[in-house]
């Protein structure tokens, strides 16, 4: 949506909140003006993160974007809770109209006042907790995946997954460095970054993603593109990530050998302990560049047939149907953020087959990360960020 209509819409929604909450709150407490100020600040600052993106206006500084994004998260909770309050009041009024719930005028005014205060306090509390959850270094989530026919040499093979970091206005170098240090302490065999790494151009964010060059794993760090890479200039970012020493997989694969290749006597000995780690471009990449159309089958082109353990990195869970048909045993994805915070978690299943966690699709496992960073408002509530350590074990 263009910036001007978006600004008008959000302003009108703020007016709705003011009309529904301030009169009731003013009858309850003289501190009602604090909510008026908060709504005014929110209405003024919410468009700021988008100025310069969808308009000809000059972009605001990151400090103003910070305020705008915090306002966005707070307003989201305020709006949802206000709608819920109005529905609750309507039910109470209807119950009183038919005689099911006798209420006096005094009781009704008190109910409106205290419910308005509850909306403001709850939205603010949720936003504060959500801010803390978003800004802390993501915790490590351990996930064990049983793989049919897993070779003994791959028993316990670990992949540290990072996803949906969204380096941009509020996620900078220090945040990334803490994440890198946490991943390196895991001592994983391989590291996977499953898309949506950035929200901005290479020129803007080069110095902030630089710590990723310090990621350490026996087999290296592998990256696939997410939809936000294409918004930010995917080709430039692919070049930059490769310059940092990361291995970007564009519908292609790498064969990871867990035994000394030089010591192998036969092909069977060489490949029986190997793993194919493949990666596809984002599910929607073909809309931006036809040559980047996502293709799990193409990602396995010329893969050694003797290597039966095959893992796919795919940003969106929607890639799973094609991945299962291509013969993968595990797909690692992100994109959903686990919903990030209520009520957006309710909408994820409308677009994606899985929201978060480990799932089974035919003969393939799908693990969906809740994301290591966040998008937009620095707010996570009910969907904690994660650094995922995936461990492969034999099934049965």
Secondary structure, DSSP 8 states (H G I E B T S, - for coil): --HHHHHHHHHHHHHHHHHHHHHHHHTT-TTHHHHHHHHHHHHHHGGGGGTTTSSSS----HHHHHHHHHHHHHHHHHHHHHHHHHHHHHHHHHHHHTTSS---HHHHHHHHHHHHHHHHHHHHHHHHHHHHHHHS--EEEEEEEEETT--GGGTT-EEEEE----BSSS--HHHHHHHHHHHHTT--SEEEEES--BSS-HHHHHHHHGGGGG---TT-EEEE--HHHHHH-HHHHHHHHHHTT-EE-SSEEEEEESS-GGG--SHHHHHTTEEEEEE---TTGGGT-GGG---HHHHTTT--TT---EEEE-SSGGGHHHHHHHT-SEEEE-SSGGGSBTTTHHHHTTT-S--SEEEEETTEEEEE---SS-SSSS--BSS--EEEEEEEEE--
